[in-house]
C-alpha cells in the first residue's frame, strides 16, 4: 500500500514518522546538555535513518522533475551513507578504539569509493542500473561482514577491559539493530520489496531508540537533581550553580568537579563517566584555566567559597 500517490510504502511512512517524532523528542535534551556526545552521535544516526527511509521510499518516481538516474544515485547514496556511519558511530559514541581504522579509512575505501565509482560515475555514463548494482555491491558485500566482525570484536574487547555492563548491553543492542544491514547488498541485488527492506532496517532501531529515550530521560533527571541537591562543604546549591555559571563550566565539567570533590581519583572518574583518563585531566585543566587556579585543591576551594 502506497501513500499520498507516491512510491513510498505505508510501512516506510509509519517508520519515518515515528523516527521523526523520536528525533524531535531527543533533540531538546541534547540542546540542554550539549556535552552529551553519545546522544549527539545517536541523533545523527537517527537523522540518517530518516533520510534513508524518505529517499529510499520516494525515489525513484517518474512524477518528480528530476532525471531517474539522479534519483537512483540519491536513493542508493543514502543507504551507503547510513551504512558508512555505523563504524564511526560505534567508534565515537562508545569509544571503541579498535574501530578507528574502519571509521576513518576502511569505510571511505571499501564503501564510499565503490559507490562513487559505480553508482555515481559509471551509472551516470552508461545509465545501466543492473550493471551498477551487480558489480558495485561486490566489495561492500564482503566488507559488510568484515565490519560486523570488527564491531563485535571491539565490543567484546572493551567489555574485557572492565567496561560497565550497562554499556555492554547498549552496544550489543545497537549491534543487533545494525546486523540486518549486512543483507542490504543482497536486497539490492535481488530487488526485494520496499516492505521487506523497511522492516529489516527499521525495527531494531525503533526498539533501541525507545531504550535510549528511557535512558536519556533518567539521565536528564539525574543531572537536574545533581544541580538541585549538590552541596559541597555546606555551599548552597544555588551558590554552586552560580559559581559554575560564572566560570562557564560545561555540564561534563560539573560532573567531573563533583566526583573530584567527593574524593575520586582521575581513573575512577573516567570509569564512572565512561571517558578516557586523559579526557578527565583535560576537563580539570580547562576548569583551572577558567577559574585562574593552579592546582586541583585551589580549584575546589574557589568553587566552594564563592569568593572571586
Secondary structure as UniProt FT lines:
FT   TURN            4..5
FT   HELIX           10..32
FT   TURN            34..35
FT   HELIX           37..58
FT   TURN            62..63
FT   HELIX           68..93
FT   HELIX           97..99
FT   HELIX           100..101
FT   HELIX           102..106
FT   HELIX           108..112
FT   HELIX           113..114
FT   HELIX           115..122
FT   HELIX           123..126
FT   HELIX           129..136
FT   HELIX           138..160
FT   TURN            161..162
FT   HELIX           165..179
FT   HELIX           180..183
FT   HELIX           184..190
FT   HELIX           194..229
FT   TURN            233..234
FT   HELIX           237..246
FT   TURN            247..248
FT   HELIX           251..261
FT   TURN            262..263
FT   HELIX           266..273
FT   HELIX           277..291
FT   HELIX           296..305
//
